[in-house]
Every structure is written in C-alpha cells, then in structure tokens.
Amino acid sequence: MRGNRSIRPLWIGLLAFALAATAAASQQQGPAKEALIARAKSLEISTPYLPPPGDPQEHHTAGFAKIMCSAVFVSGLDPAFAAENLGYFVSPYAERAKVGTPEIDRAGRTVRITLPNGVTRTARYLGSQGCVTLPTGQTTLHFDPVIVNSQLPDPSTQAWPMGDVLLKDPRPAGVDAGKLQQAVDAAFEPAEGMTAAFVVTWKGRLIAERYGEGVTASTPLESWSMGKSVIATLMGILIQQGVYSLSQPAPIPEWQNDGDPRTGIRIADLLQMSSGLRSRAPQDPDHDATGPYTDHVYLYTGGVNAFHYAATRPVQWPPGKVGRYRNVDPVLIGYLIRLAVEKRGEEYLSFPQRALLDRIGIRTMVLETDPYGNFLTQGYDLASARDWARLGNLYLQDGVWNGERILPEGYVNFVSTVAPAWKADGRPIYGGFFWVNSDGTYPVPRQAYYMAGAGEQVTFILPAHELVVVRMGHYKGARIGAQSFRRALALLMEAVPE
C-alpha cells in the first residue's frame, strides 16, 4: 500500500497522463510549445512571483489525508484500496511511500498521517461539508459546519430524473441496443482501466448504466475538476437572478484600491481561465516539475483561506489575452458566489443545495471546503455518476429544467464556446469551466463539450445526438481507462443516430 521507489516511473507516467486527460489535450497540440510560451512572454507584465509557503512533503501528506478521509467517510471505500488507487493529483503515489500509514479514526471521523519529521497532517470529516484538511499544528476550524438537508423526497418515490425510478419498457426505438451494450462493455474493458461508473442518457432518459465493484448508483465518487462546472452553474444562477453579469469587472474586495490593475478582470475572464493572474500550475506549457510547489495544488492542500490567497495573486498578463488552466480563477468565482450569497443575508454552505441541487434531483453531491468554510469546488467534490448526468442534462436542455429556466439564455452557449484567449493561443479547447472538443480529442462531434476531472472523470454533453455520457474511474487506472472510454464513445456514435 505504501509503495517504494521502484514505482516512481509508473507514478510519473500515470500523473502525466492524468493531467493531460484533465486538460483533454496535450500541451503539444496546436502551435509548438515554444511558440505558445513566446507569445505569453511577449504579453507578460513584470510582477514578482512568490511560491506557496511551507514544505511540499507536508502539503503532499495533507492531500493524502484528505483523499483518504473522503474515500472512507464519503464514498465508503476500503482504506487499503483508496491508498493504492485514489487521488494521485494532490497526493502523488511516490510521495505516499515517504510517510506513515494513514491512521483511520472512525469514532473521531478523522484521518491522521505522520511524516518522518514528526509532523502530523489531519483531515476531518464534517458531514455535509465532506472532509477538510486542518492547518499544520491546528485542531480547530475557522468556521462552523452546517448540516445541509435536501428538501427532495426519497428518490425511490420519484421518476427519473428527479428521482431514481426508471422506465421498465424496452430501450427506445432508434437506438441500436447491441451497439449500446458494446459501448457499456468497452468502458469497463480491460479491468486495469478501473472504471467505476458509466451512465448514458438519451433525450433525458437513462438508457444504460454499469458500476464497478463496491460502487452503486448512489455512491459519491471523487470527481475532481468536474466541480469547476458546478461553480460555473452556480455563477450562472446568480447571473440569471440579476446579481452579476458576465461583462462586469469582478468585484473582488482585495482589488478595490485605486490603480489596482486587477480591476479590469471581468467575470467572463475568470470563467474562461484567462484572468491573467500570476500563479503556477502543472498544466502550464512551461511548467518545471523540479520547481517549487504549485499554487494550483496549494489551493487544495495549503490549509489556508483559499479565497484570500487567490485574490492576492498579482497580474501576469492583461486579462482576456492568455488562457491558462489554473485554479485561481475558479476559486475566485467561488469567492464571488460567497460574497453575493452572504450579502443577501443567506446561509452560504447550503446555497448550492437549495439553488441548484434540489432543483434538478441531485442528492449525493458533496462539496468540500477549506478550514475557513470556503468551497473548494475547483476539485474537492464528490457525486454519483447519475447526479453528474443530471447536471449534464441541465446543459443539454439549455439551462431549463421541467419548464423552469435555471440558467440565463445564452449561458450554455457561452460556457461551450471556445474562449477568445485560448483561441488566440492556438488551443481551441476551453470554454467557460467546460472543455470543448474542437480539436477532436474524443471521437465525437467537435461541438460536443464536457466537464473533466483528473483521473479521467468526464461528463460529456453531445447536443447533436441528445446524449449525456458520464465516465468515472479510480485514479490509478486513468491511462487505460481513458482509452476504454474513447472506444466506448466511438461505439455510442454508432448506437445512437445524430
């Protein structure tokens, strides 16, 4: 379970692939990497860079503790299985060999891991807020957890999609049942791909699903950056309510001083991963793996006020000019959501449930926070495959659910259209916290778009075929699982006519 140095090459290969899968396209696609870097340098503003504070090994261990906590207390998985197979992104497999075995305290609902230097990193299960990483040396939180109760009835009493009662009649005419079954089987072959869940809906109807060992239709699984699309959805709801607009400058409190260059960053720039803020991420074209611990991952593991940390990053480029996949942008959209909700006098931690999840039948989603009660839904989120399919269908239906408009007109088009900064970079692959298949990374129409998370967690929206397809898997199987998923998608294109 704890591994050894001999697995380092395997881990490096798995992590490299998982990052590419998260980005849905390698950094070498489009223009040469050197040209991409040169363009960014020509636009760069001279500001200092300060790497995240603290010891990287302690950060890795904090990530390990949190992954284990969520796996055991949220997903209900076996600890030994989780330590071997889950969450390499914030807790690289090789780094796990350097620390003690996770101590699972089921009574206290905590996970503790001790480093060789005697430092212990702890993650605590909070119920509705999932698991949170405690700051080094601290045992208390900087917020009061809230019990979030769904107002929905038992799902066994409601028809899909608001509940889990499915139609019993044969699969609809027009769908090739044989090809559909082949697609489902392909998603799970070979076993080394570690596919955990595969769900297909057509015209809103659930027409196929299958689950791996120990996983059910209601198991919340690590979903990683698919949570960015949840952030986009919550912001869309606030825009529909008239609280914000895409074109307005983002009213981040830390930017409101005279002459602050960040006042030109619009909400649209943040949603399109083109704020221009200075930070570092593993997906940067010029990323140096031997360099300092990245801000992108520190926003998960640092045990700090993530909203304030992101808000205090300086500018690197003019807003809207350079596209980079960095967590500062979704974290800041999350900050704006909290500011708006609390300004209205509403309870923040229950906002996603009442504003979104209850409205579209989602019951299993767990959105986790930092120690200050800020949602870290740039990637600390878990949900069942069925619930991701529900969110995908909200977008397939242009933001309308049961006749009620939840997202503003034009918003679905905004998130599913390639962002100008990414297009200028020659990488037409990113919209508004959704990836776009413009480069044909997946064997489906190029207008398809999708939520994506590390470890090959994917929710595809294919308007031309009226399909939503969800694939979820355990992180260690990402490389093989991604190949299986592509084969499954190709078969689905044969099973369901355009």
N, C-alpha and C positions, 0 to 999 in steps of 0.2 A: 504493500500500500504506500509505503513511504518512498519507494524508488531508490535509485542510486545514480552515480554519474554516468553510467553506461546508457541511460535513457535520454541524455541531453540531446543527441542528434535527432531522435524521434520527436522529442518535445518541440525542438526548434522548427522541424518541418510541419508539425501539426499546427503550431501557433501561427506560422507564416501563412499557411493555407487558410486558417480560420479568419485571420484578419482580412485576407483577400476576399473570402466569402462574405464577410460582413460588409465590405465595400462593394461587393458584387462585381468588381472589375479590378484587374491588377493595375498597378501604377504605370506599367509599361504600355498599356493600351493608349491609343491616340498618339499625340506627339511624343517624341523621345523625352525621357525623363529629364535630360539635361536642358532641353528647351523649356519644359514646364517650370523647372527651377529658375532658369534665367529670366523668364517672364515675371515670376514673382519677385525676384531680386530687383528688377527694373522699377517696380512699383513700391518697393519697401520704404517705410518710414523709419528713420533712425530712432529707436527707443531701446532701452535696456531690457534684457531678459534675465529674470531670476528664477532658477529652477525651484520646484517644490521643496520645502524643508523636510528634514527627517531622514531616517535611514531606510533605504529601499527594501532591505530584507524585512524590516518591521512592517512596511507597507504591504509587501507580498503576503506576510503572515496574517495581517489584518484581513486581506482579501480572502485568504484560505478559511479563516474563522467564520467569516460571513457566508461564504459559499456553503460550508458545512452546516451552519445554522439554518439557512433557508432550505437546504436539501432535506434535513432531518425534520424540522418543525413545520415547514410549509408544504413541501412536496411529499413528505413521509417516506423518503428513500432510506435504504440501508447506509449507515455511515461509511463502511468499508467501500461500498460501491461508489458513493459520492466522492470520497477522497481519491479514488483511482480515475474517475471518469468525468467529473464535472468541473466547470468554471476555470479553465486554464487562463482565461484572459486577465483576470486580476490576481490570479494565483498560479503562476507557471508551474508545471508539473515538476521540473527540475528543482525549483526552489522549495518544494514540499519535502524534499529529501534532507533539507538542512535544519529542519525544526522538529519539535516533538510531535508525537501522535496527538491528534485532536482529542481533548477531554470533553465528552458529551455529558452535560449535567441536565438530565431530563426533568428532574424536580425543579431545578432553578431556571430551566429553559435557557441555558447558556452553552456556548462552546468556547473553550479556552485552549490556546496553543502557546507553548513556551519556547522561546528562542534559546540558543546556546548561551547568550549573554545574560540570561535570567529574566529578560523582559517577556511579559505575557500579554498577548493580544486577545481580546474578548469580544464576542458577538452575542447579543441578547435578543431573544425572541419576544416581540411586543404584541403579538396577536394581530390586530388589523393592520398594523404598520410593518408586519413581517419582521425581519431581522435587521438590527442596526449594529454597526461597528463602534465600540466605545473608544474614545481617545486613549492614547497610551497613559497608563497610570491612573485613569479615572474609572469610577464605578457608577456614576450617576449620569443621567441625561440632562439636556438643556431644554427639554420640553416635556409636556405631559401627554403620554399616549392616549389615543381616543378609540373607543370601541365603535366601529363603523358597522351598522346593521343595514343589510339590504331590505328594501321595502317590498321586494318581489315575493310571490308565494312560492311554495315548494315547486321546483322545476318539473317534478313528475306529474304535476297537475295542469301544466300548460303545454300547448303545442309548440314545436319548433317554429320560429327561432326565439320566441320569448321564453320558452321552456325546453324541455328535453324529450317531449313526446313526439315521435316521428311517425310519418305516414306508413301504413303497413302494405299498401298496394305496390305492385311491381315498379321497377325503375321506369321513369318516364320514356315515352316514345321519342325517338330521335337520338337517344344515347346508346352507343354500342356497349352493351353490358359486358361482353367478352373483353374488349379493349380496356374498359374501365377497371375490370378486375385485374388485368395485366398491369395496369398502372399502379394500382394499390400494392400488388405483389412486388413490383420493381422497386418501390420506395423502401422496402424492407430487405432487399437483397443486395449484397450479402449481409449477414448478421453483423459483420465488423463495422458497418456503417452506423450502427446503434441508433437507428430511427426509433423514436419513442412514440410519435403520433403522426398520423396522416389523415387529413379531413378534406373532403371535396364537397362544395355546394354548387348547384347549377340553378340559375334563376331563383336563388334564395333557398332552394330546397337541398337538404343534406342527402346526397346520393351515394356517398361512400366514406368509410372511415375504418381505421385499424389502429391498434395500440400495441406497444411493446410490453415486455414482461414487467409487471409491477406498476403499470400505468393504466389509468381508466379515462373515460370521457370527462371526468371531473377533476383530474389531477392537475394542479397548477405546476407548470414546469419552468425552469429558468428560460427566460425569453430574451434577455439582453436588449439590444438596441431596437427591437420592435417597440419598446417603450417610448422611443422618440416619436413614433407615430401617435401614441396616446397623448403625448404633450401637444403635438400639432392639433389633435382633435379637441382637446380642452381649450386651446387658444382659439380654435375656430368657433367653439361655442360662445366664448366671450365676445368675439367679433360679431357673431350673429345677434348677441344681446346688446350691441352698441357700445361695449366697454372700450374696445380697441379697434384700430384699423390697420391693415397691412402696411399702408404707406406712412404711418406716423413714426416719428423718431421714438425709439424705445425709451420710456420714462424710468430708467434705472436711477435710483436715488444717488448712487455714488458718482454719477456722471453729470450732475446738475450744476457744476461750478462753471463760472464764466470762462469761455475759451477752451473748455474740455473738448478735444476732437471727437470723443465718442458720442457726442450729442447728435452726430449725423448718422448714426447707425439706426436703421429702421427695423421695425418688427419683421418685415419681409426679409431683410438681410440675415437676421438671426435664424429664421425658419429655413432659409436656403443655405445655411452653413457658409456664409460669406460675410460675416461681420468684420473680418479683418483684425480681430483681436489677437494679440501675441500670446501664444501658448504652443505646446508641442504635443504631438500625438504619434502613435506607432504607424498610422496610415499616411503621414506626411511623405511626399516624394523624396525629401532629403533627410528622412529620419536616420539617425545614427543609433544603432542598437547598443553601442558601447557608451552612449552619452548618459546624461542624468535621467532620473526617473521622470516620466512624462506627466504633465498637468492632466492630460486626458484620463489617465488611470488614477492619478491622485484624487480626482474629484469623486472617485468611489471609495478609496481606501484611507484618505488622509485623516478622517475623524474630525474634520473642521466644518465650519459653516460654509457649505459649498456655494451657496448663492453669493455670499460676500467675496469669497475667493475668486469666483469667475468674474464678478463685477469689478474687481480691482486689477484685472489684466490690462496692460496698455495696448495701444493700437500697433499693428504691424503693417497693415495696408489700408488704403482708403476703403470704406465699406462698399460692398457690392462688386468688387473688382476681382477678387481671388477666392476660389472655392477650396475649402479645406475641411475635411471631416474631423472636427474637434468638439469635444464635449462642452466647452464653454458656451457654445451657442444654445443648445437645448437646455442647459442648466439655467441660462438667463431667461429663456422663455418660461421656464418653470418659476423663476423668481417673479416675473410679471404676473403670472397666474395667482401666486400667493398674495401679491400686493393688491390685486383687484378684488379678490375674494374677501380679504380681511378689511379692505376699505369699505365694503358694503356691510360690514358687521357680521359676516357669515363665518361659520366654522370651516377652517381650511382643510383639515385632514379628511373630512367626509365629503368635500366638494366633488371629487371625481365620481363617487358612488351616486350621488343624487343628480348631478348634472349630466352624466353620461352613462355609467354602467347600468343603473336601474332602468334607464330609458330604452336600452337595446338588449336586455336579458342577460347581461354579464353578471355572474355570481362568484366566480373563482379568482378573479384578478386581485393580486396583492401588489400594492405599490409601496416600495420601501423608502426609508428616509435616512438622512444623516443624523448625527446626535442632536441637531438643532430642530428637528422636525420638518426639514425641507425635503420634499420628494426628490429622490434620485432616479427619476424615471427615464434618464438617458440610458439606463441599462439595468437598474436594480428593480426588476419587476418579474412577476411570475403569473401565469394564467394557463388555463387548459386550451387545447387546440380548438375545441368548439367555440370558446369565447373569442379567440383570435379570429375565427371565421365570422363571428357576429360582427366584429369591428370591420373586417374586410367588406362585409355586405353593406354596412352603412355607407362606405365609399362607393361600392358598386351601384348603389341606389342614389348617387349624387347627394349624399348627406341627408336624405329623407328616410324616416322610419315610421311605418304604419301611418303614413299620410302627414306626419309632422316633420317640418324642416328643422333639423338639429344643427346643421352647418349652413353657413350663408351661401347663396347662389354664387357660383364661380369658384368656391373654395377648393372643391375637389379638383377642378382644372388647374388651379394654382399649385397644389401640392404635387400633382402628377406631371407637371411640365418642367422640362429641364431648366434649372436656374441659370440666369444670364452669366454669372461669374464662372460657373462650371462649363458652360458652353464656350466662353471665351478662352478657357484653359484647354480646350480641345478634349474635354472629358464629359460628354453629354449623358451623364449617368445619375445625376442627383436633382431632385425637385425640392419639395418643402418637407423635410423629415421623412420623405419616402424616396426610395431608389426608383429609377426609370430604366426600362430595358432597351433604351435607344441604341445601344451598341450590340444588341443581340447576345448578351452574356448567357441568357437562358433560351432554350428552344421553343419560344412562344412569341406572339406578335410583339413588335417593338414598342407599341403604345401601351403595353402592359406595365404596371408599376407595382411596387411591393414594399412591405415592411421587412427589414432584415436585421438579424442579431447574430452575434458571434456564436460559432458552433453550428452554423447552418440552420438557424431558426428563421423561417421565411413564411410570410403570408402574402400570396400573390392575388392581385385583382386583375382579371382579364376581361375588360368590357366587351370585346368583340365576341367572346364565347359565353358571356354572362356567368363566368366561373369565378369562384374564390377557392384557392388551394392553400392549405396550411401544412407545412412540414416542420416537425420539431424533433430534436435529437439530443443525445448526450454528447458533450463536447469532444470527448476523445475520438469519436467516430466521424468528426466533421469532414475530413478529406474524402473518405469513401462515401459517406452519407450524401455529400454534395453531388457526387457522380450518380448515385442512385436516384436522387431527386430529379436530376436532369433527364434521366431515362424515363422516369415516371411522367414528367411533364410532356415529353415528346409523345408518349402513348396517349395521354389525355387529349392532345391535339387531334389524334385520330378518333378518339372515342366520342368527342363532343363537337358537333359541327359549328363552324363560325356563323 
